[in-house]
Amino acid sequence: MQRFIVIIILAAGLAVAGWLAASPVPIILAAGAGILGAWPVLACREATTASGTATSWHWADCVTCVRLAMLLIVIAAIAVHPGPGFGWLAVAIAIPMLALDLVDGLIARATATTAAGARFDERVDATVVLVLSVGLVPLYGAWCLISGLAHFAFRAGAAIRPAWNTELPPSWRRKTVAAFQGPLLLAAGSPPGLAVPAFGWACAIAAVASLLVSFALDIIALERGHAADPADGNPA
């Protein structure tokens, strides 16, 4: 059932993106972003109760899926913008998309949350940051991709470094940095960011630098925890 819900919502977003872009390349890119963001749902097996009812899908996940569908439309809006940057149409769609991240978090805390829902939310967040960072490359350079690729690089590293799979305690620093990635990257590519280059550069640098520092601190904490646990042996 959860796959069906995701596919329906994303199909609606892709249809709007296709109508807006009227070109195959943005539609293909949007579809790829949709698959990337929804992969934790599309690839997992649904958890069920003894009666066969799915238990791993909640209202917060629906909001997360709507965010992902809006991202597909943002991609189309960026593609049709005749000038550099994101343009006002993309910004107008991206602002409520980013605001919905707060909404799904509030719903999740007020109702129920699952590990599957948290993974889905995390992947959608990472996909949003990836898309926005790619959009900044023509403006500021390939170094902007650091923000977009950091999450996926960390997950790839965790596949070969088990210590990185350890769950860290909640951190306001981590939450704050993650929450500001989207707004900072969007501001860097927005018309005000292009009209005032110093502002655009400051937003892009702040996004990348804060994320690098946050990931570095987390990796250091994971490695120290691994080294301090005799059961894990010595770090490689």
Secondary structure, DSSP 8 states (H G I E B T S, - for coil): -HHHHHHHHHHHHHHHHHHHH-SHHHHHHHHHHHHHHHHHHHSS---B-TTS-B-S--HHHHHHHHHHHHHHHHHHHHHH-SSSS-HHHHHHHHHHHHHHHHHHHHHHHHS---HHHHHHHHHHHHHHHHHHHHHHHHHH-GGGHHHHHHHHHHHHHHHH-GGGGS-----HHHHHHHHHHHHHHHHHHSHHHHHSHHHHHHHHHHHHHHHHHHHHHHHHHHHHHHHH-GGG-S--
